Every structure is written in C-alpha cells, then in structure tokens.
Amino acid sequence: MVLMDTSDADKNILKYLEPIASSSETKEIHFFNSISEMKIPDGVLKDFPEIKDKSIDDRKSQLQTVAKQILSKELMAISHFHVKEGAPSKAILRFVEKNNIDLVLMGRHKDFIGGGVLSNRLARRAACSIFIIPEEAELSINLLHVPCDFSPHSKIAMEEAIKISRKYEGGMKIICQNVYTVPGGYHYSGKTYEEFAEIMRQNAEKEYKQFMSGIDHEGIDLEVVYSLDTNDNPVTDIIDFAKEHNPSAIVIGVKGRTATTALFIGSRAEQLIQYNKDIPMMVVRPKGKNAGIIDLIKEI
C-alpha cells in the first residue's frame, strides 16, 4: 500500500516502490489518497449531484498519471487506486485491516509542521510494517542499519533486515548497532567510569553472540558496532550513527499490540520516528499484531 498526497514527494516514494515490488512476490499494489471532507451545501449538491464523484475521479486520475511516469507496465498492471474522503488515520487503518495489507509506504515532509504524527499513529496501530521515506532521501541499495537492544522486537527487525539483504543480488550489508549505557550507581562498585563502561561493553558482546545464535544469518555481510551512550539518550546515538554512515534504511522492530497490551510501540521507536527526518526507516511489526480495529479507531 502506497500513501500519496499529490506532492512532489510522491515521485520519490515511487522510486523506492519499484525495486521493493520488483524484488518480492508482490501480488497487488494499492495506492491510497485521503482528501478532506467535502462540505458542500445540500442545495449545491442537488444542482450538481456528481460533483463529489467527479472530484474523486479527478484525484484518482492525478495519482495514476504520476505512477505511470515511474513504474513499469508490469507493476501498473497490478496497481489499484483509491481515494477516500475523511480523516487520514481512520481511513488508512480501515483499508489496511480490510485488505490485509503487508506493507505501507509513506513519505515524510522534512519541514512540515506536525511531521511524524501520522507515521507514529500508523506505527502504533497498523497491523503491518511501515516504510517511511523522507522527501529528500536518495535511493540506494547497499546498507541496512539495525539498532539492537537484543529484545524480541530487535530480533524481528534483524530477521527482516536479513530477509531484505537476501533479496538483492550480492546482498546488502547490515550494521547492527547496540547502544550501551553505564548505570548511575557504577561508582559503588569501586570501578571508574571507564572501567565500568568496558564491563558493560563486554556484557553487550556476550548478549550479541547469544542473540545472533538464534537467527539464521549464514552468508550475510554483518557488522556489529557498540556505542557508549554518554547523554542518557540512546536515540541521538542511533541518529548520529545513521547520519554518519548514510544507510539505505534504518530497520526497527516495534512491540506487538493486542487489545489487552500497552498502547506504545516503545519509547525509542516513537522518538526515532519523530526525530529522524533524513534516513528512510522500516518499522517492522509481526503481521496482525495490533488492536482490534474498533478499539484503535476509538483511540485516535
């Protein structure tokens, strides 16, 4: 599913869609656009009963014209275009649920006020993975950056990165970044800050080996990097690392959501989605791990 807003950012999303859809067993592509509620007086509608339908048809035609400029004939043949009236979040979530969508591609405007709000809502609620593409991002297929704290959702992200790497000829390199922290009470151990930092790093190395022992990564070009957090904010370490290495995408896993579990996808994931305005980001969730559709719409 591709979210389009009829801005110049749409063309950049389509550039990413072409290699993604071509390298996978994509059966259908749904292009989705949400327009504001058309508040047309009854008297006007009586005289011009087709005005709403014509407006929607014009928007669909606009989306199709842009898609044809970028996509191959093969991908256009499996493409469907949808324009819905009303609030974007609710309309998108209903569509994802109804059509059993696997992946949502969406753009992000760098300087748009409130940027990241919709992507955070979808990451919390949609029963699928989300790929967020900044409007000025350059398409590349060489490196995936996986921030990793060795949790179950980190495993989901790593497995997805490995799956992506294997899809491309020659593979894509994966860098696993673990950000470790020196606990505040380290001085009670009799160790210096530097000494305890080394203890934490060695422990991270052990956890990484145990973590990867349960993941099939044979033949993958994989590097692990350990970063010491010095400002009590691991998210800034992740973003700084990404800006320095310019990966094709950051891949993060988020906590599953059911009707009985907590709302949040994880504070680090929330912050990464909010503050990362430059690097494409894949937000990976196990298929179907969301709230019931009625519950989630009530909470928006």
N, C-alpha and C positions, 0 to 999 in steps of 0.2 A: 504494500500500500504506500502510495506516494502522496504526501500532503503538498499542495501547490497553493500559492497565494497571488498568482499573476504578477509577481515582481520579477526583477532580473535574477533573483536568487533561484528561481525555478530551473533555469538553464544549468546552473551548477549542480543541482540535485540530480538532474537527468544524466549529467556526465558520470556521476557515481553509479547511477542505476544501471547503465549499460554493462559495465564489467561484472557487477554483482549478479544481475539477472542472467547474463550470458554464461557465467561460471557455475551456476546452480541449476537445479531442476525446477525452474520457475514455471508454473502452470498458468498463472494468471497475474496480471498487474492491474491494480485498481488505483486510478488517480482520483484524488478527493479534494474538493474545494468547498469551503463553507462561506456563505455570504450572509450579510446582516439581514435581519428580519425586514422584509419589505412592508412597511406600514402605509398601505395605500387605502385611501378612503373608499368606503363602500360605493359611493356614487361614481367614483372614477372607475372602480372595478366593474361596475355594471355596464359602463360605456365601453370599457376596454378589457373584456374578461380574459384575454390571452396574455396580458402584459407580464404577469409573473412567469408563466411558462416560457415566453419569449426571452425574458431576461436570463433565465436558467439555461436555455438553449444557446444563447449568445456566449455565456460564460464557458459552457462545455466546448463550443467551437474554438474559443480562445485557447483553452488548455490543449486541445488536440493539435492546433497549429504549432504550438511551442514544442510539443512532444515529437511531432513529425520531423522537426528540424534536427533533432538529436538522435533519436532512436532508430534502430534498424527496422526493416519491414517485418522481420520475424517477431520482434518484441511488440511492435504496433499491432500485430495480428492477435496477440493475447491480451491487449490492453482494453480496459473499460474505464469510462469517465463518469464521475458522479459529482453533482453539485447539490448541496443541501443548504436549506435556509435555517438560520438559528445559531445558537451558541456553539462554537467550535468543539470544545471539550466533550460535551454530551453527544454531539453528532458523530464525532470520531470514535468515541468509545462504543457507542451502539453499533457502528459499522464494523469495528474490529471484532466485536462479540458475534454479530450475526453472520459474518463472512469468514470466520475462523482464520483471521489474518496471522501470518507468521512473523512479519517484519514491517515496521513503519519507518519510512524515510521522511525526514522533515528538515527544513532549513532553519537557520538561525541568523537573524539580522544583528550585526555587531553593535550598532548604536541605537537599536530600537528600545524605547522606554518600556520596561517590563519584560525585556528579553529573557527567556528561560522559564517563564511562568508556565506556558503551555507544555513545554518539553518535560518539566518537572511533574506536572499533573499526569501526563501520559505515562511517564516512567513509574509513577506510583500506581497507576490504575490499569493500564492496558495489559491484556493477557498475552503479551507477545514482546519481542525485543524492539528497541527503538534505535535508529541510527540518526544522530543529529549532525548536520553538515553546516558549518559556518559559511556565510555567503562568499567569503573571500578565500576559502580553503582551496588548495591546489591538489588535484587528483594525483595520487601516487600509489604504487603497489609494491612496497618494499619492506615496511617495518610496522609491527604492531606493539604497542606499549600496554602492558597489563599490570596495573597497580595491584599488589597482592599482600593480603594480611593472613593468608593461609586458612581463611574461613571457608565455609561451604559455598558462599556466593563468589568467592575468589576462584574456587575450583570450576564453577560454572563459566566464569569469564575465561579462564585458561583453556578449558576444553573447547570453547567456541573459537578462541584465537588459533588454536592448533587446527581445528576444522577448517577455518578460513585459509590458513597457511597452506594446507594440503591441496586446496582447490586450484591454486595457481602454479603454473609450470615453474619449476625451480624453487618454489616455496617462498614464503615471506619470513624474514627474521622476526623473532619475538624477544622482546626485552621484558623480563619480569622484574618489577621494582618493588622492593619491600622497604617501607619507611619504619625504622625502629626508633624508640624513644627511651631516654634514661629516666627512670621513675624519680619522683621528687624526693623520696627518702633514701636515696642511694648512699648519702654520707653516713648513715647509721651502720653501714656495712664495713666502714673503715677504709673503703676504696675511694680513690679520687674520681672525679667526673670521667676523665679519660679512661681509667681502668674499668669503670662500670659500663661505659659505652662499649668497650671491647667485649665484655661479658655478654651484653645484650646482642651484639653483632654475632658472636659465636652461637648464641642460642637461636638466632634467626636462621643461621646457616643450617643448623640441625633441623629446624622446623621445615625449611625449604626442601631438604632431601626427603623428609617424611611425606611432605605434601605432594611432591612430584612422583613419589613411588607408587601412588595410586592413580596416576594419569599416564595414558599411553602417549609418549612424546618421541618415540623412536623416529629417527631421521629428521627431526625438526631442528633448525638452527635457533638455538635458545640460549639466551644470556641472562644471568641474574645479577641485579645491582642492589646493593644495600645502601640506603640513605639515612643518615642520622638527622632526626628532626630536632632542630635547635630553637624553634619558636613556638612549640606546642601547637602546631597546626600542620599536620601531615599533608593536607590538601595543597598548600603552597609548594611543598617539596615536589609533589606529583606534577603540578602545573609547570613549575620551573624546569623540571627534567624534560617534560614534553616539549616545551618551547625550545630547549637546547638541542634536542635530537630530532624534532620535527617528524614524528611518526605518521604513517598513513592514517592511523586511528588509535585512540585510547579505547581499550576494551574493559568495561567494568561489569561486574555481576551485581544484581540487586536482590534483596530479600524477597522471597515469595510472599504473596499476600492472599489470605483467605478471609472469609467473613469473620473469623474469630481471632485473627492475628493483628499485630500492631499496624498502624497506618503507614509508618515511614519506611522508605526503601533503604534507609541507612544514612546517617548524617553526612558521611564522607561523599557518598554518591550524590546526595542533594547538593552539597557545596560544589562538587566538580561540575555538575550540570549547570549550576548557577554562574560560576566564575570562569569556566573555560569558554572563551569566545573565539578561539582561533583554531583549535585542533578538532577534526571530526571525532565523534565519540559514539561508540556502540554500547548501548545499555542492554545487557543480556538478562532475560528472565526465563526460567523454565516455562514451557508452554502451558498456559492455563492457570498460572499461579497469580490469581487476582481475586478481588472481592466479587460477590455476586453483582450482576450488572445493576440491579435496582439499588443496592446499598451504595455502590460507588457513585452513582449519579446523584443520590441524595446528598453526598458529602462534598460535592463540587461547589 
